[in-house]
Amino acid sequence: MNFGETYDVVVVGGGNAGFSAAISAAQSGAKVCLFEKAPLDDAGGNTFYTAAAFRCCFDGLQDLLPHLYQPDGTKGLPEELVAMIDMKPYTKADFHADIRRVTKGRADPALADVLVDNSREAVQWLMDNGARFTLSFNRQAYVVDGKHKFWGGMVLTMAGQGKELFEFHLKTAKMHGVDVFFSSAVVDLIADPHTNGVVGVKVFRLGKNRTIGARGGVILACGGFQASPALRTQYLGPGWDLAHVRGSKYNTGDGHKMAHKLGARLEGNYSGCHSVAWDGNSPRASGNREITNQYTKSGYPLGVMVNVNGKRFVDEGFDLRNFTYAIFGKEILKQPQGVAFQVWDADGSKLLRKEEYSDDVTTNLRAETIDELADILVTKGLKDKKQFLETIAEFNEACKSFQRERGEVNFDPSVKDGVSTQGRKMSLDIGKTNWAMPIEKGPFQAVEVTCGLTFTFGGLAVTPAAEVLSEATFQKIDGLWCAGELLGGLFWDNYPGGSGLTMGTVMGRIAGREAAKRAKI
């Protein structure tokens, strides 16, 4: 078969998974190219828009300490800061338990094993290649009794978040000789007509279709279909065309279409996705490359969420934030007009993360009294002021009733504290299981939120070695691998926060090594 040019390994997609695959293949001795659909000034996939948080197993603070940076880029943490950190180990058993709980036991156990068993090694690989990781003080810790108490198992983030993660990957790939092509859309896979094994790609670049050979194979890492309103409506259901896109506008299901056309098996939770409470004033069709992840509005455990009819609709405190934030966007989208309001009093407001709720990031609605706040919300779309005030009053009374019964239970935002609305004498139809404190001390604060769609859960069926499976034979398709958000079968309905990037690196590395090995045969 004649090709315009031939590489050992061809990678499709320039986010965390794609670059992990390309770098791993190059480190294994392969000649590698990576094609990215977006131009350089809009590249990075969803990776660019993330907080770059990685969930991995670790043996406590001392395990991570030698590799950590301060937010300003200085290597190492001051001793006085280390003395103020309260951090428990995060074991393989913890990670597995979190996956089972949030996916309701549906996660493919073989893929879960690959993620958990390789998570620490994957993060160390990034560190060894020069990635600057910091502790996620702002996102994953509260100051309790004078110490930074970390919660939820996820403690690491890149110093410069997703922007730095993309820049790090690009620099590292070029350092290892990877040819990176932007504004280059892969439009089809090329297969051997006799074996159906993948031998190359057709790519549209510089105004022409070109054929590129791949001696070892092709790695698809070009994301989900969250930026396609048509595919969202087809798979996620009616109304999902109205969701806002958190990240890349280029993730339109290209990998699903090309692989399925070749006969790849589709797998996983095609009706499910990662969707968050997202700023109501954000762009609809793609993320903002300056604000990126700051449009997330994850402070709901510290207050309440109400719809435009003035009613609560979720238990804001049924689990720690990084186990609930990826499902609440869906619940907001179900509400009238697909919007809601997050509401706090002065005590809740002071615990909100500045990067998400500062006045230069979002439109904060503030008032000295709850009645005045209700009047402001009416101008923003609240339809029933009376119901809103009744909701807050009933919530407050339920909080106080519980506290009268269980005064020994104290508010602690770093654990599931059991401070609830659900007592013996009074309980709400929709309770708040943890962190239920009355909303009664002015000034009061609210923001408007909508559904921000991050990525879709349905993807391609793969082996633990990242090999794509055939729909006809259930065997691997020779020369075709998959990594990142295109992979199906691991996340169902929800996911443990920070595990998406980790899985992208884990499977990207595996795919890169395996494709490089095949190129030498």
Salt bridges, closest charged atoms under 4 A:
ASP8 OD1 - ARG215 NE 2.85
ASP42 OD2 - LYS249 NZ 3.75
ASP42 OD1 - ARG289 NH1 3.47
ASP63 OD2 - ARG120 NE 3.22
ASP98 OD2 - ARG55 NH1 3.80
ASP98 OD1 - ARG101 NH1 2.85
ASP113 OD1 - HIS96 NE2 3.39
ASP117 OD1 - LYS92 NZ 3.64
GLU121 OE2 - ARG509 NH1 3.49
GLU164 OE1 - ARG132 NH2 2.76
ASP188 OD2 - LYS261 NZ 2.91
ASP254 OD2 - LYS37 NZ 2.89
GLU267 OE1 - ARG265 NH2 2.77
ASP279 OD2 - LYS297 NZ 3.66
GLU316 OE1 - ARG312 NH2 2.70
ASP319 OD2 - ARG101 NE 3.11
ASP319 OD1 - LYS416 NZ 3.64
GLU331 OE2 - LYS334 NZ 3.24
ASP347 OD1 - LYS350 NZ 3.80
ASP347 OD1 - LYS441 NZ 3.17
GLU355 OE2 - ARG353 NH2 3.07
GLU356 OE2 - ARG353 NH1 2.64
ASP359 OD1 - ARG366 NH1 3.02
ASP371 OD1 - LYS385 NZ 3.35
ASP375 OD1 - LYS385 NZ 2.65
GLU390 OE2 - LYS386 NZ 2.60
GLU397 OE2 - ARG404 NH2 2.84
GLU408 OE2 - ARG406 NE 2.89
ASP412 OD2 - LYS149 NZ 3.50
GLU440 OE1 - LYS400 NZ 2.80
GLU467 OE2 - LYS476 NZ 3.46
ASP493 OD2 - LYS104 NZ 3.19
ASP493 OD1 - LYS330 NZ 2.69
GLU514 OE2 - LYS517 NZ 3.47
